Amino acid sequence: RTEVRMAQKFYADRNARVVARRVNDTKMRLEKLSERQVRKPPKPLRFSGLTSAGRPNLAAADGADVVNAHQVAVKHRLKPVSFSLAAGEKLLVTGVNGSGKSTLLHLIAGLLQPDHGTLTIRSGAAVGHLHQDVARATGSKLRQYGTAREFYAAAVGSGLAEETPLSTFGLLHPRDENQAVEKLSLGQLRRLQLAVLLAKPPDILLLDEPTNHLSLPLVSAIEAAIPSYPGAVIIASHDRWLRDGWTGRQIAIEARDR
């Protein structure tokens, strides 16, 4: 009997040590897995369209010109250009790098004045400009803007931001809306810039190299939405894919003299 009891105690103690070791090993593995865990990827963004927040005031049915340029030029930056654009029309501006595509859009946006020729923008027509230079669009002192949501509210006004929140457009993930603006990538900043423009869709939408810093799915979604946009759209781009698929009007800007 004594031998039986001793054997039972021996095996019970050994089993207890084995169980304790296995429990400790499992806890250590769980701790390591917790430290190295990979977050579940967020759901893919779905762009809700250029008119998800409303429609521009001047629609295609209006018919009257919203932009009229006659021999417009800027010394050392843009050779003379002439064209007119009616409400609802779409125009692609092409040319080699440095030919003045961005300069032309800056003129239409009122950021520059021409040195030669005349440029007329229809009275009351709202102009929205998606800059090629993301830093210029958002400002150089990003720290002062706080989060992406706060930047959006400051740019469009608190009333409009409440009526049409940043999440309306499907351009930023919800977790990125609370991210500090200074920590956003160039692509995220460009998405934020686009959301600000679309909060109140402009009558004249200027897109300067819209394919820069954006993902291919978003670029494709924007390109697909442009033909049905009720306002006028002017795109400046040297992107071959965009040019090859464009079916609307085009003008080519001559290269500047070196």
Short mmCIF file of the C-alpha atoms (twelve columns), coordinates in Angstrom:
data_MODEL
# 
_entry.id   MODEL 
# 
loop_
_atom_site.group_PDB 
_atom_site.id 
_atom_site.type_symbol 
_atom_site.label_atom_id 
_atom_site.label_alt_id 
_atom_site.label_comp_id 
_atom_site.label_asym_id 
_atom_site.label_seq_id 
_atom_site.Cartn_x 
_atom_site.Cartn_y 
_atom_site.Cartn_z 
_atom_site.pdbx_PDB_model_num 
ATOM 1   C CA . ARG A 1   0.000   0.000  0.000   1 
ATOM 2   C CA . THR A 2   2.831   2.364  0.901   1 
ATOM 3   C CA . GLU A 3   4.494   1.700  -2.446  1 
ATOM 4   C CA . VAL A 4   1.212   2.364  -4.283  1 
ATOM 5   C CA . ARG A 5   0.719   5.681  -2.492  1 
ATOM 6   C CA . MET A 6   4.310   6.706  -3.235  1 
ATOM 7   C CA . ALA A 7   3.887   5.875  -6.923  1 
ATOM 8   C CA . GLN A 8   0.640   7.837  -7.116  1 
ATOM 9   C CA . LYS A 9   2.289   10.891 -5.533  1 
ATOM 10  C CA . PHE A 10  5.311   10.604 -7.863  1 
ATOM 11  C CA . TYR A 11  3.184   10.541 -11.003 1 
ATOM 12  C CA . ALA A 12  0.845   13.270 -9.686  1 
ATOM 13  C CA . ASP A 13  3.802   15.593 -8.972  1 
ATOM 14  C CA . ARG A 14  5.346   14.878 -12.371 1 
ATOM 15  C CA . ASN A 15  2.054   15.586 -14.149 1 
ATOM 16  C CA . ALA A 16  1.677   18.849 -12.236 1 
ATOM 17  C CA . ARG A 17  5.158   19.982 -13.322 1 
ATOM 18  C CA . VAL A 18  4.446   19.088 -16.933 1 
ATOM 19  C CA . VAL A 19  1.118   20.946 -16.901 1 
ATOM 20  C CA . ALA A 20  2.710   24.003 -15.242 1 
ATOM 21  C CA . ARG A 21  5.505   24.068 -17.841 1 
ATOM 22  C CA . ARG A 22  3.048   23.799 -20.715 1 
ATOM 23  C CA . VAL A 23  0.882   26.585 -19.268 1 
ATOM 24  C CA . ASN A 24  3.922   28.870 -18.902 1 
ATOM 25  C CA . ASP A 25  5.090   28.070 -22.438 1 
ATOM 26  C CA . THR A 26  1.629   28.845 -23.822 1 
ATOM 27  C CA . LYS A 27  1.472   32.146 -21.931 1 
ATOM 28  C CA . MET A 28  4.857   33.174 -23.351 1 
ATOM 29  C CA . ARG A 29  3.753   32.310 -26.896 1 
ATOM 30  C CA . LEU A 30  0.549   34.308 -26.451 1 
ATOM 31  C CA . GLU A 31  2.511   37.310 -25.181 1 
ATOM 32  C CA . LYS A 32  4.848   37.166 -28.199 1 
ATOM 33  C CA . LEU A 33  1.914   36.825 -30.598 1 
ATOM 34  C CA . SER A 34  0.192   39.800 -28.969 1 
ATOM 35  C CA . GLU A 35  3.312   41.915 -29.411 1 
ATOM 36  C CA . ARG A 36  3.709   40.930 -33.068 1 
ATOM 37  C CA . GLN A 37  0.068   40.767 -34.085 1 
ATOM 38  C CA . VAL A 38  -0.890  42.194 -37.471 1 
ATOM 39  C CA . ARG A 39  -3.895  44.500 -37.512 1 
ATOM 40  C CA . LYS A 40  -6.859  43.485 -39.577 1 
ATOM 41  C CA . PRO A 41  -6.697  45.582 -42.748 1 
ATOM 42  C CA . PRO A 42  -9.408  48.247 -43.062 1 
ATOM 43  C CA . LYS A 43  -12.193 47.844 -45.582 1 
ATOM 44  C CA . PRO A 44  -11.325 49.222 -49.032 1 
ATOM 45  C CA . LEU A 45  -12.394 52.808 -49.624 1 
ATOM 46  C CA . ARG A 46  -15.266 53.413 -52.010 1 
ATOM 47  C CA . PHE A 47  -15.285 56.866 -53.600 1 
ATOM 48  C CA . SER A 48  -18.863 58.167 -53.509 1 
ATOM 49  C CA . GLY A 49  -18.522 60.420 -56.551 1 
ATOM 50  C CA . LEU A 50  -17.925 64.046 -57.500 1 
ATOM 51  C CA . THR A 51  -21.477 65.100 -56.619 1 
ATOM 52  C CA . SER A 52  -21.984 63.168 -53.379 1 
ATOM 53  C CA . ALA A 53  -22.333 66.483 -51.501 1 
ATOM 54  C CA . GLY A 54  -24.532 68.227 -54.083 1 
ATOM 55  C CA . ARG A 55  -24.447 69.741 -57.539 1 
ATOM 56  C CA . PRO A 56  -22.872 72.940 -58.888 1 
ATOM 57  C CA . ASN A 57  -25.112 75.925 -59.512 1 
ATOM 58  C CA . LEU A 58  -24.307 76.262 -63.228 1 
ATOM 59  C CA . ALA A 59  -25.300 73.062 -65.000 1 
ATOM 60  C CA . ALA A 60  -24.689 71.871 -68.540 1 
ATOM 61  C CA . ALA A 61  -28.167 72.964 -69.651 1 
ATOM 62  C CA . ASP A 62  -27.121 76.584 -69.120 1 
ATOM 63  C CA . GLY A 63  -25.126 76.625 -72.359 1 
ATOM 64  C CA . ALA A 64  -23.321 79.949 -71.786 1 
ATOM 65  C CA . ASP A 65  -19.525 80.156 -71.567 1 
ATOM 66  C CA . VAL A 66  -17.991 80.043 -68.110 1 
ATOM 67  C CA . VAL A 67  -14.393 80.528 -69.314 1 
ATOM 68  C CA . ASN A 68  -13.211 82.547 -72.292 1 
ATOM 69  C CA . ALA A 69  -9.505  82.945 -72.996 1 
ATOM 70  C CA . HIS A 70  -8.040  84.926 -75.905 1 
ATOM 71  C CA . GLN A 71  -4.290  84.806 -76.492 1 
ATOM 72  C CA . VAL A 72  -3.665  84.509 -72.749 1 
ATOM 73  C CA . ALA A 73  0.040   84.353 -71.915 1 
ATOM 74  C CA . VAL A 74  2.464   84.727 -69.019 1 
ATOM 75  C CA . LYS A 75  6.028   85.756 -69.775 1 
ATOM 76  C CA . HIS A 76  8.506   82.858 -69.533 1 
ATOM 77  C CA . ARG A 77  5.742   80.537 -68.305 1 
ATOM 78  C CA . LEU A 78  2.928   80.215 -70.850 1 
ATOM 79  C CA . LYS A 79  2.731   80.873 -74.576 1 
ATOM 80  C CA . PRO A 80  -0.517  82.443 -75.939 1 
ATOM 81  C CA . VAL A 81  -3.562  80.186 -75.556 1 
ATOM 82  C CA . SER A 82  -7.142  80.727 -76.770 1 
ATOM 83  C CA . PHE A 83  -10.248 78.685 -75.978 1 
ATOM 84  C CA . SER A 84  -13.766 78.945 -74.562 1 
ATOM 85  C CA . LEU A 85  -15.617 76.548 -72.296 1 
ATOM 86  C CA . ALA A 86  -19.354 76.333 -71.705 1 
ATOM 87  C CA . ALA A 87  -21.051 75.218 -68.504 1 
ATOM 88  C CA . GLY A 88  -20.867 71.446 -68.291 1 
ATOM 89  C CA . GLU A 89  -18.124 71.046 -70.904 1 
ATOM 90  C CA . LYS A 90  -14.974 69.025 -70.252 1 
ATOM 91  C CA . LEU A 91  -11.509 69.986 -71.498 1 
ATOM 92  C CA . LEU A 92  -8.166  68.177 -71.343 1 
ATOM 93  C CA . VAL A 93  -5.048  70.365 -71.458 1 
ATOM 94  C CA . THR A 94  -1.922  68.555 -72.624 1 
ATOM 95  C CA . GLY A 95  1.691   69.516 -73.258 1 
ATOM 96  C CA . VAL A 96  5.206   68.595 -72.246 1 
ATOM 97  C CA . ASN A 97  6.412   69.241 -68.702 1 
ATOM 98  C CA . GLY A 98  7.117   72.935 -68.234 1 
ATOM 99  C CA . SER A 99  4.876   74.054 -71.096 1 
ATOM 100 C CA . GLY A 100 2.559   75.943 -68.744 1 
ATOM 101 C CA . LYS A 101 -0.381  73.633 -68.059 1 
ATOM 102 C CA . SER A 102 -0.378  74.436 -64.334 1 
ATOM 103 C CA . THR A 103 0.121   78.133 -65.094 1 
ATOM 104 C CA . LEU A 104 -3.054  78.139 -67.189 1 
ATOM 105 C CA . LEU A 105 -5.039  76.592 -64.340 1 
ATOM 106 C CA . HIS A 106 -3.554  79.122 -61.912 1 
ATOM 107 C CA . LEU A 107 -4.795  81.906 -64.183 1 
ATOM 108 C CA . ILE A 108 -8.324  80.498 -64.256 1 
ATOM 109 C CA . ALA A 109 -8.264  80.028 -60.475 1 
ATOM 110 C CA . GLY A 110 -7.266  83.680 -60.011 1 
ATOM 111 C CA . LEU A 111 -3.868  82.889 -58.525 1 
ATOM 112 C CA . LEU A 112 -2.041  84.641 -61.380 1 
ATOM 113 C CA . GLN A 113 -2.689  87.544 -63.738 1 
ATOM 114 C CA . PRO A 114 -1.899  87.275 -67.463 1 
ATOM 115 C CA . ASP A 115 0.804   89.432 -69.010 1 
ATOM 116 C CA . HIS A 116 -0.943  89.330 -72.373 1 
ATOM 117 C CA . GLY A 117 -4.422  88.632 -73.729 1 
ATOM 118 C CA . THR A 118 -7.758  88.508 -71.946 1 
ATOM 119 C CA . LEU A 119 -9.269  85.902 -69.641 1 
ATOM 120 C CA . THR A 120 -12.924 86.119 -68.642 1 
ATOM 121 C CA . ILE A 121 -14.543 83.966 -65.965 1 
ATOM 122 C CA . ARG A 122 -18.312 84.132 -65.835 1 
ATOM 123 C CA . SER A 123 -19.579 86.268 -62.975 1 
ATOM 124 C CA . GLY A 124 -20.751 84.180 -60.047 1 
ATOM 125 C CA . ALA A 125 -19.080 80.981 -61.264 1 
ATOM 126 C CA . ALA A 126 -17.403 79.142 -58.386 1 
ATOM 127 C CA . VAL A 127 -13.943 77.769 -59.196 1 
ATOM 128 C CA . GLY A 128 -12.407 74.770 -57.411 1 
ATOM 129 C CA . HIS A 129 -8.726  74.022 -57.922 1 
ATOM 130 C CA . LEU A 130 -7.013  70.710 -57.163 1 
ATOM 131 C CA . HIS A 131 -3.372  71.806 -57.036 1 
ATOM 132 C CA . GLN A 132 -0.584  69.666 -58.388 1 
ATOM 133 C CA . ASP A 133 1.543   70.844 -55.454 1 
ATOM 134 C CA . VAL A 134 -0.009  69.246 -52.365 1 
ATOM 135 C CA . ALA A 135 2.042   71.417 -49.980 1 
ATOM 136 C CA . ARG A 136 0.700   74.595 -51.603 1 
ATOM 137 C CA . ALA A 137 -2.856  73.353 -51.285 1 
ATOM 138 C CA . THR A 138 -2.637  72.469 -47.600 1 
ATOM 139 C CA . GLY A 139 -0.137  75.096 -46.466 1 
ATOM 140 C CA . SER A 140 3.420   74.729 -45.245 1 
ATOM 141 C CA . LYS A 141 2.605   74.871 -41.515 1 
ATOM 142 C CA . LEU A 142 0.587   71.680 -41.208 1 
ATOM 143 C CA . ARG A 143 0.891   71.469 -37.420 1 
ATOM 144 C CA . GLN A 144 -1.506  74.350 -36.913 1 
ATOM 145 C CA . TYR A 145 -4.390  72.421 -38.494 1 
ATOM 146 C CA . GLY A 146 -4.661  69.572 -35.968 1 
ATOM 147 C CA . THR A 147 -6.412  66.479 -37.315 1 
ATOM 148 C CA . ALA A 148 -7.699  65.803 -40.819 1 
ATOM 149 C CA . ARG A 149 -11.271 66.320 -39.610 1 
ATOM 150 C CA . GLU A 150 -10.344 69.663 -38.027 1 
ATOM 151 C CA . PHE A 151 -8.561  70.754 -41.205 1 
ATOM 152 C CA . TYR A 152 -11.653 69.905 -43.252 1 
ATOM 153 C CA . ALA A 153 -13.939 71.840 -40.875 1 
ATOM 154 C CA . ALA A 154 -11.639 74.874 -40.944 1 
ATOM 155 C CA . ALA A 155 -11.471 74.795 -44.759 1 
ATOM 156 C CA . VAL A 156 -15.196 74.432 -45.526 1 
ATOM 157 C CA . GLY A 157 -16.692 76.017 -42.403 1 
ATOM 158 C CA . SER A 158 -18.140 74.329 -39.335 1 
ATOM 159 C CA . GLY A 159 -21.727 74.517 -40.621 1 
ATOM 160 C CA . LEU A 160 -20.985 72.789 -43.919 1 
ATOM 161 C CA . ALA A 161 -18.656 70.298 -42.200 1 
ATOM 162 C CA . GLU A 162 -21.527 69.268 -39.925 1 
ATOM 163 C CA . GLU A 163 -23.979 69.043 -42.826 1 
ATOM 164 C CA . THR A 164 -21.512 67.209 -45.088 1 
ATOM 165 C CA . PRO A 165 -18.943 65.409 -42.910 1 
ATOM 166 C CA . LEU A 166 -15.590 64.264 -44.232 1 
ATOM 167 C CA . SER A 167 -16.788 60.662 -44.257 1 
ATOM 168 C CA . THR A 168 -19.318 61.532 -46.994 1 
ATOM 169 C CA . PHE A 169 -16.821 61.106 -49.820 1 
ATOM 170 C CA . GLY A 170 -15.124 57.809 -49.006 1 
ATOM 171 C CA . LEU A 171 -11.718 59.423 -49.472 1 
ATOM 172 C CA . LEU A 172 -10.191 58.819 -46.014 1 
ATOM 173 C CA . HIS A 173 -10.532 55.864 -43.684 1 
ATOM 174 C CA . PRO A 174 -12.394 56.762 -40.454 1 
ATOM 175 C CA . ARG A 175 -9.278  56.105 -38.358 1 
ATOM 176 C CA . ASP A 176 -7.289  58.551 -40.545 1 
ATOM 177 C CA . GLU A 177 -9.784  61.361 -39.977 1 
ATOM 178 C CA . ASN A 178 -8.427  61.694 -36.434 1 
ATOM 179 C CA . GLN A 179 -4.826  61.526 -37.605 1 
ATOM 180 C CA . ALA A 180 -2.681  64.666 -37.317 1 
ATOM 181 C CA . VAL A 181 -2.487  66.407 -40.693 1 
ATOM 182 C CA . GLU A 182 1.302   66.636 -40.491 1 
ATOM 183 C CA . LYS A 183 1.485   62.827 -40.308 1 
ATOM 184 C CA . LEU A 184 -0.663  62.167 -43.375 1 
ATOM 185 C CA . SER A 185 0.970   60.863 -46.537 1 
ATOM 186 C CA . LEU A 186 0.945   62.875 -49.760 1 
ATOM 187 C CA . GLY A 187 -1.817  60.645 -51.069 1 
ATOM 188 C CA . GLN A 188 -3.938  61.209 -47.966 1 
ATOM 189 C CA . LEU A 189 -3.348  64.966 -48.133 1 
ATOM 190 C CA . ARG A 190 -4.452  64.984 -51.767 1 
ATOM 191 C CA . ARG A 191 -7.591  63.027 -50.861 1 
ATOM 192 C CA . LEU A 192 -8.277  65.555 -48.112 1 
ATOM 193 C CA . GLN A 193 -7.784  68.407 -50.567 1 
ATOM 194 C CA . LEU A 194 -10.259 66.801 -52.971 1 
ATOM 195 C CA . ALA A 195 -12.832 66.376 -50.191 1 
ATOM 196 C CA . VAL A 196 -12.585 70.101 -49.398 1 
ATOM 197 C CA . LEU A 197 -13.283 70.947 -53.063 1 
ATOM 198 C CA . LEU A 198 -16.248 68.582 -53.312 1 
ATOM 199 C CA . ALA A 199 -17.907 69.720 -50.080 1 
ATOM 200 C CA . LYS A 200 -19.476 72.421 -52.256 1 
ATOM 201 C CA . PRO A 201 -19.083 71.256 -55.871 1 
ATOM 202 C CA . PRO A 202 -17.712 74.129 -57.997 1 
ATOM 203 C CA . ASP A 203 -19.081 75.324 -61.322 1 
ATOM 204 C CA . ILE A 204 -15.561 75.087 -62.765 1 
ATOM 205 C CA . LEU A 205 -13.496 72.168 -61.470 1 
ATOM 206 C CA . LEU A 206 -9.766  72.444 -62.194 1 
ATOM 207 C CA . LEU A 207 -7.784  69.220 -61.815 1 
ATOM 208 C CA . ASP A 208 -4.021  69.633 -62.071 1 
ATOM 209 C CA . GLU A 209 -2.369  66.236 -62.653 1 
ATOM 210 C CA . PRO A 210 -5.179  64.413 -60.801 1 
ATOM 211 C CA . THR A 211 -3.424  61.046 -61.113 1 
ATOM 212 C CA . ASN A 212 -0.491  62.158 -58.908 1 
ATOM 213 C CA . HIS A 213 -0.242  60.551 -55.432 1 
ATOM 214 C CA . LEU A 214 -3.578  58.736 -55.788 1 
ATOM 215 C CA . SER A 215 -4.227  55.004 -55.973 1 
ATOM 216 C CA . LEU A 216 -5.215  53.450 -59.282 1 
ATOM 217 C CA . PRO A 217 -8.763  52.503 -58.085 1 
ATOM 218 C CA . LEU A 218 -9.456  56.082 -56.981 1 
ATOM 219 C CA . VAL A 219 -7.991  57.532 -60.192 1 
ATOM 220 C CA . SER A 220 -10.203 55.185 -62.219 1 
ATOM 221 C CA . ALA A 221 -13.263 56.177 -60.166 1 
ATOM 222 C CA . ILE A 222 -12.567 59.898 -60.669 1 
ATOM 223 C CA . GLU A 223 -12.028 59.460 -64.415 1 
ATOM 224 C CA . ALA A 224 -15.291 57.533 -64.674 1 
ATOM 225 C CA . ALA A 225 -17.183 60.283 -62.795 1 
ATOM 226 C CA . ILE A 226 -15.865 63.249 -64.825 1 
ATOM 227 C CA . PRO A 227 -18.087 62.858 -67.939 1 
ATOM 228 C CA . SER A 228 -21.279 63.003 -65.844 1 
ATOM 229 C CA . TYR A 229 -20.162 65.913 -63.646 1 
ATOM 230 C CA . PRO A 230 -22.752 68.702 -64.165 1 
ATOM 231 C CA . GLY A 231 -20.185 71.523 -64.050 1 
ATOM 232 C CA . ALA A 232 -17.288 72.397 -66.336 1 
ATOM 233 C CA . VAL A 233 -14.065 70.443 -65.835 1 
ATOM 234 C CA . ILE A 234 -10.559 71.359 -66.996 1 
ATOM 235 C CA . ILE A 235 -7.856  68.722 -66.537 1 
ATOM 236 C CA . ALA A 236 -4.158  69.410 -67.004 1 
ATOM 237 C CA . SER A 237 -2.240  66.173 -67.403 1 
ATOM 238 C CA . HIS A 238 0.624   64.481 -69.192 1 
ATOM 239 C CA . ASP A 239 -0.575  61.038 -68.051 1 
ATOM 240 C CA . ARG A 240 -0.631  58.799 -71.127 1 
ATOM 241 C CA . TRP A 241 -3.327  56.495 -69.767 1 
ATOM 242 C CA . LEU A 242 -5.698  59.421 -69.170 1 
ATOM 243 C CA . ARG A 243 -4.969  60.959 -72.568 1 
ATOM 244 C CA . ASP A 244 -5.508  57.661 -74.409 1 
ATOM 245 C CA . GLY A 245 -8.931  57.166 -72.833 1 
ATOM 246 C CA . TRP A 246 -10.117 60.781 -73.189 1 
ATOM 247 C CA . THR A 247 -13.018 61.324 -75.600 1 
ATOM 248 C CA . GLY A 248 -13.794 65.003 -74.937 1 
ATOM 249 C CA . ARG A 249 -12.214 68.234 -76.115 1 
ATOM 250 C CA . GLN A 250 -8.450  68.723 -75.964 1 
ATOM 251 C CA . ILE A 251 -6.002  71.564 -76.383 1 
ATOM 252 C CA . ALA A 252 -2.247  71.144 -76.558 1 
ATOM 253 C CA . ILE A 253 -0.035  73.908 -75.145 1 
ATOM 254 C CA . GLU A 254 3.104   74.683 -77.095 1 
ATOM 255 C CA . ALA A 255 6.412   74.166 -75.345 1 
ATOM 256 C CA . ARG A 256 8.095   77.348 -74.135 1 
ATOM 257 C CA . ASP A 257 11.195  78.624 -75.932 1 
ATOM 258 C CA . ARG A 258 14.366  77.678 -74.108 1 
# 
